[in-house]
């Protein structure tokens, strides 16, 4: 499917919508006390996940992070299994053991997600080395945030990937805040993408709210990696509309800043209006898409609520081997 095709654009719009509505529902059940563990919504950052995953092939690998529901859904994960995992049920992706931050599905090459800041970056190097050793035309896409870019492992990983021309795309979702620390106060170089020059690799800096720009940039990086020309560091400037988690009032952010991003840089609303103005979709199609997504979310929650709790005996057996 060509990136510019009507069907491709509609597919991406639906993915943006599904992620937004899934995250909104996840926040609701978290606040209602149904949730198991922590929650880090990606509301406002959906375009990065959708654009990036849409640029990959089925054989490519994805390594996610703690704010990873969008990555999972954009890759095609089963949202019923995701919802069950959030509720700690046996039918979840990790049988209720992992929760929100550890969803993975090897069948769609959605590899390890974890709650360690920057924890996926060295994993991407290992996966990329494996791809090169097998001489496969596979690419590894690694998502991480601006806070992770200050970890030592970030520099070690980029250096090694560049030295060995590994097929890895390092995609930094710079949402300006590592929990409550603004990147302007913690990153000496305002543009994280400029760090790529230290390793002799491309470092494009893009608008992370523009799904088509993300699609095109990740597509170019994937072609480069697949052609044996090594890694790319991409900085997608984006924004999370809410706090670090649903209980975070985010008082450290100026209200003017928050309103600017919500009103001017909403990836879902902007792409929806773009497709409406371009005649790609009509109002009735959007209404039907909303209803279809609402049904899917409702069904996933019903599935999760009706699923069994994990068997305690299995926990004991897996932990102690008895």
C-alpha beads as a LAMMPS data file, in Angstrom:
LAMMPS data file: protein, C-alpha beads

322 atoms
321 bonds

1 atom types
1 bond types

-500.0 500.0 xlo xhi
-500.0 500.0 ylo yhi
-500.0 500.0 zlo zhi

Masses

1 110.0

Atoms # bond

1 1 1 0.000 0.000 0.000
2 1 1 1.491 3.357 -1.041
3 1 1 1.916 5.930 1.755
4 1 1 -0.028 8.499 -0.257
5 1 1 -2.968 6.205 -0.974
6 1 1 -6.452 7.036 0.251
7 1 1 -6.774 3.701 2.034
8 1 1 -3.451 4.194 3.791
9 1 1 -4.529 7.598 5.089
10 1 1 -7.855 6.245 6.303
11 1 1 -6.088 3.371 8.017
12 1 1 -3.761 5.783 9.806
13 1 1 -6.659 8.007 10.853
14 1 1 -8.461 5.041 12.377
15 1 1 -5.293 4.018 14.208
16 1 1 -4.916 7.530 15.632
17 1 1 -8.528 7.438 16.768
18 1 1 -8.269 3.934 18.257
19 1 1 -5.192 4.873 20.283
20 1 1 -6.810 8.069 21.582
21 1 1 -10.032 6.323 22.631
22 1 1 -8.168 3.351 24.132
23 1 1 -6.043 5.653 26.259
24 1 1 -9.059 7.682 27.355
25 1 1 -10.819 4.503 28.452
26 1 1 -7.663 3.289 30.198
27 1 1 -7.575 6.525 32.202
28 1 1 -11.244 6.045 33.148
29 1 1 -10.762 2.524 34.474
30 1 1 -7.537 3.555 36.208
31 1 1 -9.359 6.289 38.096
32 1 1 -12.187 3.873 38.874
33 1 1 -9.739 1.537 40.611
34 1 1 -10.007 -1.350 38.131
35 1 1 -6.453 -0.977 36.916
36 1 1 -3.477 -3.095 37.965
37 1 1 -0.248 -1.123 38.255
38 1 1 0.703 2.221 36.759
39 1 1 -0.483 3.962 33.578
40 1 1 1.376 6.370 31.295
41 1 1 -1.020 7.548 28.546
42 1 1 0.353 8.658 25.191
43 1 1 -2.508 11.069 24.460
44 1 1 -1.045 13.778 22.225
45 1 1 1.775 11.577 20.921
46 1 1 -0.270 9.242 18.721
47 1 1 1.142 10.463 15.399
48 1 1 4.637 9.240 16.231
49 1 1 3.454 5.689 16.854
50 1 1 1.131 5.539 13.848
51 1 1 3.472 7.195 11.364
52 1 1 6.484 5.153 12.436
53 1 1 4.779 1.760 12.544
54 1 1 3.052 2.421 9.208
55 1 1 6.468 2.850 7.591
56 1 1 7.672 -0.627 8.566
57 1 1 7.237 -4.089 7.111
58 1 1 5.804 -7.108 8.898
59 1 1 9.260 -8.638 9.351
60 1 1 10.645 -5.586 11.153
61 1 1 11.026 -5.372 14.920
62 1 1 9.690 -2.799 17.376
63 1 1 11.007 -2.108 20.849
64 1 1 8.665 -0.046 22.982
65 1 1 8.843 1.696 26.358
66 1 1 6.732 2.586 29.410
67 1 1 4.441 4.901 27.385
68 1 1 3.879 2.263 24.756
69 1 1 0.160 1.573 24.212
70 1 1 0.225 3.621 21.007
71 1 1 3.148 1.603 19.650
72 1 1 1.290 -1.634 20.370
73 1 1 -1.965 -0.556 18.749
74 1 1 -0.247 1.008 15.732
75 1 1 1.603 -2.262 15.193
76 1 1 -1.670 -4.215 15.237
77 1 1 -1.816 -5.636 18.752
78 1 1 -5.076 -7.151 19.985
79 1 1 -6.653 -4.478 22.200
80 1 1 -8.736 -7.072 24.048
81 1 1 -5.537 -8.768 25.207
82 1 1 -4.092 -5.362 26.024
83 1 1 -7.123 -4.401 28.099
84 1 1 -7.034 -7.746 29.896
85 1 1 -3.385 -7.175 30.727
86 1 1 -4.194 -3.750 32.180
87 1 1 -6.781 -5.390 34.432
88 1 1 -4.308 -8.106 35.445
89 1 1 -6.319 -10.925 33.875
90 1 1 -5.118 -14.342 32.715
91 1 1 -6.135 -13.592 29.107
92 1 1 -3.767 -10.629 28.868
93 1 1 -0.633 -10.548 26.742
94 1 1 1.492 -11.479 29.751
95 1 1 -1.261 -13.446 31.487
96 1 1 -1.754 -10.521 33.857
97 1 1 1.844 -10.532 35.081
98 1 1 3.256 -7.551 33.198
99 1 1 0.690 -4.770 33.226
100 1 1 0.747 -1.621 31.143
101 1 1 4.515 -1.211 30.801
102 1 1 5.455 -4.706 29.669
103 1 1 3.170 -5.577 26.753
104 1 1 4.841 -7.590 24.009
105 1 1 3.783 -9.828 21.135
106 1 1 6.515 -11.714 19.233
107 1 1 3.970 -12.754 16.582
108 1 1 3.855 -9.163 15.289
109 1 1 7.533 -8.510 16.122
110 1 1 6.527 -6.269 19.029
111 1 1 9.411 -7.090 21.306
112 1 1 10.286 -6.172 24.864
113 1 1 8.673 -3.127 26.430
114 1 1 9.794 -2.189 29.926
115 1 1 9.529 0.501 32.570
116 1 1 13.260 1.244 32.724
117 1 1 14.031 4.617 31.162
118 1 1 16.265 3.884 28.182
119 1 1 16.070 0.155 28.860
120 1 1 15.069 -0.694 25.301
121 1 1 17.941 1.151 23.607
122 1 1 20.656 -1.506 24.129
123 1 1 18.106 -4.216 23.299
124 1 1 17.656 -2.573 19.910
125 1 1 21.374 -2.821 19.255
126 1 1 21.321 -6.532 20.084
127 1 1 18.309 -7.096 17.852
128 1 1 19.951 -5.107 15.056
129 1 1 23.139 -7.151 15.365
130 1 1 21.067 -10.312 15.129
131 1 1 19.393 -9.057 11.953
132 1 1 22.757 -8.292 10.385
133 1 1 24.287 -11.625 11.361
134 1 1 21.325 -13.471 9.822
135 1 1 21.717 -11.313 6.721
136 1 1 18.030 -10.503 6.748
137 1 1 16.590 -7.287 5.331
138 1 1 14.981 -6.526 8.684
139 1 1 14.888 -3.248 10.584
140 1 1 14.651 -2.531 14.305
141 1 1 12.691 0.518 15.453
142 1 1 13.326 1.644 19.024
143 1 1 11.082 4.178 20.783
144 1 1 12.359 6.188 23.756
145 1 1 11.860 9.592 25.343
146 1 1 13.933 12.714 25.838
147 1 1 14.809 11.640 29.385
148 1 1 16.411 8.450 28.072
149 1 1 18.676 10.439 25.746
150 1 1 20.747 11.518 28.764
151 1 1 21.481 7.951 29.853
152 1 1 24.968 6.704 29.142
153 1 1 23.563 3.677 27.357
154 1 1 22.069 5.991 24.709
155 1 1 25.555 7.078 23.613
156 1 1 27.048 3.602 23.900
157 1 1 24.251 2.144 21.790
158 1 1 24.408 4.764 19.045
159 1 1 28.175 4.433 18.876
160 1 1 28.059 0.646 18.520
161 1 1 25.200 0.725 16.021
162 1 1 27.104 3.243 13.890
163 1 1 30.372 1.306 14.091
164 1 1 28.738 -1.886 12.838
165 1 1 26.229 -0.254 10.448
166 1 1 23.351 -1.920 12.260
167 1 1 19.806 -1.619 10.835
168 1 1 18.389 0.304 13.794
169 1 1 16.161 3.380 13.886
170 1 1 16.464 5.232 17.187
171 1 1 13.263 7.258 17.508
172 1 1 13.228 9.818 20.318
173 1 1 9.747 11.017 21.246
174 1 1 10.687 14.357 22.764
175 1 1 7.556 15.396 24.662
176 1 1 9.571 18.051 26.547
177 1 1 9.252 16.434 29.971
178 1 1 10.974 13.526 31.702
179 1 1 8.342 13.119 34.430
180 1 1 8.459 16.747 35.669
181 1 1 11.872 17.783 34.358
182 1 1 11.731 19.967 31.267
183 1 1 14.195 18.953 28.568
184 1 1 15.303 22.583 28.306
185 1 1 16.686 22.215 31.827
186 1 1 18.275 18.816 31.351
187 1 1 19.494 18.560 27.747
188 1 1 22.461 20.808 26.937
189 1 1 21.722 20.679 23.221
190 1 1 18.101 21.710 22.643
191 1 1 17.757 19.453 19.582
192 1 1 18.478 15.853 20.537
193 1 1 18.664 14.907 16.862
194 1 1 21.861 16.962 16.527
195 1 1 23.655 14.423 18.681
196 1 1 23.647 12.121 15.661
197 1 1 26.585 13.999 14.133
198 1 1 28.840 12.688 16.916
199 1 1 28.338 9.197 15.481
200 1 1 28.340 10.060 11.805
201 1 1 24.701 9.118 11.236
202 1 1 21.641 11.068 10.047
203 1 1 19.655 12.897 12.725
204 1 1 16.474 14.385 11.237
205 1 1 14.346 16.523 13.545
206 1 1 10.645 16.399 12.736
207 1 1 7.199 17.528 13.832
208 1 1 5.929 14.570 15.831
209 1 1 2.338 15.776 15.573
210 1 1 2.347 15.335 11.781
211 1 1 1.697 11.663 11.036
212 1 1 2.672 11.994 7.367
213 1 1 5.995 13.639 8.213
214 1 1 6.743 10.853 10.669
215 1 1 5.774 8.256 8.056
216 1 1 8.070 9.743 5.409
217 1 1 11.049 10.208 7.732
218 1 1 10.902 6.752 9.274
219 1 1 10.376 5.307 5.790
220 1 1 13.625 6.909 4.600
221 1 1 15.482 5.648 7.672
222 1 1 14.102 2.140 7.117
223 1 1 15.256 2.152 3.493
224 1 1 18.704 3.274 4.619
225 1 1 18.900 0.543 7.255
226 1 1 17.580 -2.131 4.910
227 1 1 20.180 -1.138 2.348
228 1 1 23.047 -1.782 4.772
229 1 1 23.830 1.895 5.353
230 1 1 23.398 1.828 9.101
231 1 1 21.316 3.484 11.775
232 1 1 19.432 6.769 12.029
233 1 1 18.531 8.901 15.030
234 1 1 15.175 10.655 14.615
235 1 1 13.904 13.271 17.029
236 1 1 10.132 13.671 16.856
237 1 1 9.088 16.783 18.739
238 1 1 5.785 15.945 20.372
239 1 1 3.816 16.569 23.566
240 1 1 1.802 14.614 26.101
241 1 1 -1.441 16.442 26.765
242 1 1 -1.650 15.303 30.392
243 1 1 0.704 14.569 33.252
244 1 1 3.225 11.780 33.511
245 1 1 0.401 9.553 34.804
246 1 1 -3.310 10.137 35.574
247 1 1 -2.544 11.190 39.149
248 1 1 -0.054 13.858 38.077
249 1 1 -1.608 17.372 38.025
250 1 1 1.385 18.557 35.936
251 1 1 1.527 21.917 37.678
252 1 1 5.130 22.259 36.503
253 1 1 3.887 23.090 32.990
254 1 1 2.674 26.577 31.973
255 1 1 -1.008 26.538 31.038
256 1 1 -0.272 28.589 27.928
257 1 1 2.049 25.838 26.723
258 1 1 -0.497 23.105 27.384
259 1 1 -3.276 24.988 25.582
260 1 1 -1.032 25.704 22.584
261 1 1 -0.305 22.027 22.018
262 1 1 -3.869 20.896 22.645
263 1 1 -5.374 23.523 20.339
264 1 1 -2.712 23.792 17.649
265 1 1 -0.800 20.492 17.616
266 1 1 -3.420 17.807 18.235
267 1 1 -2.321 14.980 15.882
268 1 1 -5.786 13.412 15.676
269 1 1 -7.773 16.588 15.049
270 1 1 -5.228 18.028 12.630
271 1 1 -5.079 14.874 10.503
272 1 1 -8.858 14.483 10.629
273 1 1 -9.304 18.041 9.348
274 1 1 -6.619 17.535 6.723
275 1 1 -8.419 14.503 5.308
276 1 1 -11.790 16.266 5.473
277 1 1 -10.448 19.324 3.646
278 1 1 -8.784 17.115 1.049
279 1 1 -11.933 15.114 0.397
280 1 1 -10.289 11.890 1.539
281 1 1 -13.070 11.294 4.075
282 1 1 -16.477 12.814 4.692
283 1 1 -18.281 13.623 7.933
284 1 1 -20.470 10.514 7.764
285 1 1 -17.395 8.280 7.376
286 1 1 -15.837 9.874 10.436
287 1 1 -18.998 9.303 12.442
288 1 1 -19.056 5.653 11.435
289 1 1 -15.364 5.320 12.281
290 1 1 -16.020 6.779 15.734
291 1 1 -18.885 4.321 16.322
292 1 1 -16.813 1.388 15.114
293 1 1 -13.899 2.310 17.388
294 1 1 -16.267 2.828 20.328
295 1 1 -17.665 -0.679 19.793
296 1 1 -14.193 -2.160 19.620
297 1 1 -13.140 -0.442 22.848
298 1 1 -16.359 -1.512 24.594
299 1 1 -15.923 -5.121 23.467
300 1 1 -12.319 -5.173 24.659
301 1 1 -13.292 -3.933 28.104
302 1 1 -16.122 -6.456 28.362
303 1 1 -13.704 -9.226 27.385
304 1 1 -11.226 -8.084 30.030
305 1 1 -13.813 -7.750 32.782
306 1 1 -15.212 -11.210 32.057
307 1 1 -11.793 -12.862 31.900
308 1 1 -10.524 -15.024 34.774
309 1 1 -7.971 -13.920 37.338
310 1 1 -4.528 -15.579 37.098
311 1 1 -4.142 -18.821 39.047
312 1 1 -2.047 -18.216 42.156
313 1 1 -0.683 -21.745 41.916
314 1 1 0.811 -20.900 38.543
315 1 1 2.545 -17.876 40.041
316 1 1 4.115 -20.057 42.703
317 1 1 5.170 -22.687 40.187
318 1 1 6.741 -20.162 37.829
319 1 1 8.513 -18.352 40.666
320 1 1 9.725 -21.250 42.769
321 1 1 9.462 -24.180 40.346
322 1 1 7.163 -26.114 42.640

Bonds

1 1 1 2
2 1 2 3
3 1 3 4
4 1 4 5
5 1 5 6
6 1 6 7
7 1 7 8
8 1 8 9
9 1 9 10
10 1 10 11
11 1 11 12
12 1 12 13
13 1 13 14
14 1 14 15
15 1 15 16
16 1 16 17
17 1 17 18
18 1 18 19
19 1 19 20
20 1 20 21
21 1 21 22
22 1 22 23
23 1 23 24
24 1 24 25
25 1 25 26
26 1 26 27
27 1 27 28
28 1 28 29
29 1 29 30
30 1 30 31
31 1 31 32
32 1 32 33
33 1 33 34
34 1 34 35
35 1 35 36
36 1 36 37
37 1 37 38
38 1 38 39
39 1 39 40
40 1 40 41
41 1 41 42
42 1 42 43
43 1 43 44
44 1 44 45
45 1 45 46
46 1 46 47
47 1 47 48
48 1 48 49
49 1 49 50
50 1 50 51
51 1 51 52
52 1 52 53
53 1 53 54
54 1 54 55
55 1 55 56
56 1 56 57
57 1 57 58
58 1 58 59
59 1 59 60
60 1 60 61
61 1 61 62
62 1 62 63
63 1 63 64
64 1 64 65
65 1 65 66
66 1 66 67
67 1 67 68
68 1 68 69
69 1 69 70
70 1 70 71
71 1 71 72
72 1 72 73
73 1 73 74
74 1 74 75
75 1 75 76
76 1 76 77
77 1 77 78
78 1 78 79
79 1 79 80
80 1 80 81
81 1 81 82
82 1 82 83
83 1 83 84
84 1 84 85
85 1 85 86
86 1 86 87
87 1 87 88
88 1 88 89
89 1 89 90
90 1 90 91
91 1 91 92
92 1 92 93
93 1 93 94
94 1 94 95
95 1 95 96
96 1 96 97
97 1 97 98
98 1 98 99
99 1 99 100
100 1 100 101
101 1 101 102
102 1 102 103
103 1 103 104
104 1 104 105
105 1 105 106
106 1 106 107
107 1 107 108
108 1 108 109
109 1 109 110
110 1 110 111
111 1 111 112
112 1 112 113
113 1 113 114
114 1 114 115
115 1 115 116
116 1 116 117
117 1 117 118
118 1 118 119
119 1 119 120
120 1 120 121
121 1 121 122
122 1 122 123
123 1 123 124
124 1 124 125
125 1 125 126
126 1 126 127
127 1 127 128
128 1 128 129
129 1 129 130
130 1 130 131
131 1 131 132
132 1 132 133
133 1 133 134
134 1 134 135
135 1 135 136
136 1 136 137
137 1 137 138
138 1 138 139
139 1 139 140
140 1 140 141
141 1 141 142
142 1 142 143
143 1 143 144
144 1 144 145
145 1 145 146
146 1 146 147
147 1 147 148
148 1 148 149
149 1 149 150
150 1 150 151
151 1 151 152
152 1 152 153
153 1 153 154
154 1 154 155
155 1 155 156
156 1 156 157
157 1 157 158
158 1 158 159
159 1 159 160
160 1 160 161
161 1 161 162
162 1 162 163
163 1 163 164
164 1 164 165
165 1 165 166
166 1 166 167
167 1 167 168
168 1 168 169
169 1 169 170
170 1 170 171
171 1 171 172
172 1 172 173
173 1 173 174
174 1 174 175
175 1 175 176
176 1 176 177
177 1 177 178
178 1 178 179
179 1 179 180
180 1 180 181
181 1 181 182
182 1 182 183
183 1 183 184
184 1 184 185
185 1 185 186
186 1 186 187
187 1 187 188
188 1 188 189
189 1 189 190
190 1 190 191
191 1 191 192
192 1 192 193
193 1 193 194
194 1 194 195
195 1 195 196
196 1 196 197
197 1 197 198
198 1 198 199
199 1 199 200
200 1 200 201
201 1 201 202
202 1 202 203
203 1 203 204
204 1 204 205
205 1 205 206
206 1 206 207
207 1 207 208
208 1 208 209
209 1 209 210
210 1 210 211
211 1 211 212
212 1 212 213
213 1 213 214
214 1 214 215
215 1 215 216
216 1 216 217
217 1 217 218
218 1 218 219
219 1 219 220
220 1 220 221
221 1 221 222
222 1 222 223
223 1 223 224
224 1 224 225
225 1 225 226
226 1 226 227
227 1 227 228
228 1 228 229
229 1 229 230
230 1 230 231
231 1 231 232
232 1 232 233
233 1 233 234
234 1 234 235
235 1 235 236
236 1 236 237
237 1 237 238
238 1 238 239
239 1 239 240
240 1 240 241
241 1 241 242
242 1 242 243
243 1 243 244
244 1 244 245
245 1 245 246
246 1 246 247
247 1 247 248
248 1 248 249
249 1 249 250
250 1 250 251
251 1 251 252
252 1 252 253
253 1 253 254
254 1 254 255
255 1 255 256
256 1 256 257
257 1 257 258
258 1 258 259
259 1 259 260
260 1 260 261
261 1 261 262
262 1 262 263
263 1 263 264
264 1 264 265
265 1 265 266
266 1 266 267
267 1 267 268
268 1 268 269
269 1 269 270
270 1 270 271
271 1 271 272
272 1 272 273
273 1 273 274
274 1 274 275
275 1 275 276
276 1 276 277
277 1 277 278
278 1 278 279
279 1 279 280
280 1 280 281
281 1 281 282
282 1 282 283
283 1 283 284
284 1 284 285
285 1 285 286
286 1 286 287
287 1 287 288
288 1 288 289
289 1 289 290
290 1 290 291
291 1 291 292
292 1 292 293
293 1 293 294
294 1 294 295
295 1 295 296
296 1 296 297
297 1 297 298
298 1 298 299
299 1 299 300
300 1 300 301
301 1 301 302
302 1 302 303
303 1 303 304
304 1 304 305
305 1 305 306
306 1 306 307
307 1 307 308
308 1 308 309
309 1 309 310
310 1 310 311
311 1 311 312
312 1 312 313
313 1 313 314
314 1 314 315
315 1 315 316
316 1 316 317
317 1 317 318
318 1 318 319
319 1 319 320
320 1 320 321
321 1 321 322
